[in-house]
Amino acid sequence: DNPQVKGDAFNFGTGDPVPVLQLVEEIVQIAGVQGLEPEVLGQSWGEIQHQYLDATKAHQILGWQPQVSRREGLQTTIDWYWDYLLEELATHSRTEGS
């Protein structure tokens, strides 16, 4: 409810740099998808080598701090998507059968 930050962008994350391939491996493992391997096509010119969410601004202005680990956050997110997709599939199946 702070009007001084209305419209400001904030990053929310653990602040721990993690390689993209490691993140993909974690997501695949948590999602329980077997045999899914990323296809690395090479590097783009000017690609950022080390990128992560710096939540310093959110901490300083909003007093925000992460409450869960990256793995816990990924698990919660993946669980939500599975539930959402299953509900969408069920809804679609019901409307197709009508």
N, C-alpha and C positions, 0 to 999 in steps of 0.2 A: 504494500500500500504506500510505498514511497514514490511520490510524484517525480522526484529527481532522477529516478532510474527507469521511468516509463519509456519503453522503446529501446532501451539498451540491450545489447547482446551479452550473454553470459555463457561461459563454458562450464559444464558440470562433469567431472570425472575424477579419477583417482590421482591423476598427475603423474602416473608411472608410465614412462615410455615403454611400448611393447611393439615388437616387429609385427607387421601385417600377417605374415605367414603363421606366427605363433597365435595371433588372435583368431585366424581362420581355423587352426587346429583345435583351439579351445571351443569354438562355436560348433564345429563338426562333432567333437566328442560329447559336448553337452546335449546337442540335438539328437544324438544317437544315430547319426547317418553313417552307414558303413560304406567304405570304398570311395568316398568323395574326396578328390584331390584337386587342389587349385591348379590352374594352368597359367604358368608364369610366362608371359610373352616377351619379356624384356623390360627395359627401363625407358621411360619417356625422358626426353631432354628437359632438364630443369626440374625433375621430380624432387620433391622434398624427401630427404633421406630419413630424418628423424622427426616424427610428428606425434603430438599427443595433446590432450586437452589440459590446458593450464587453468585451473579453477581459482587462481589467486584473486582475481577480481570478485568472483562470487563470495569468496571467503571474507575479503576485506570489506565489501560493501553490504553484503547480505548476511554475513556471519555463517555462511553455509559451509558444511564439511561433509565429505562422503560418509554414509552410514553403513554401506555394504562394500564388500570387495568386488573387484571386476568380475570374478567368477560368479559370485552371488547375483550380481546385476544381470549378467548374461543369462544365468539360469532363469531368473524371474522373467526376463524379456522373451526368451525362447518358449517358456511355458505359456506366456500370454499369447504369443503367436500361434502355437499349436492349438490352444483352446479356441482362439478366434477363427482360425482356418477350418477347424472341425465343425464349428457352429455354422460358418458360411457354407461349407459343403452340405451339411444337413439341411440348411434353409434352401439351398439351391436344389437339392434332391427332392424336397417336398414340393417346391414350386414347379419343377419339371414333371413330377408325377401327377399334378392336378389336371 
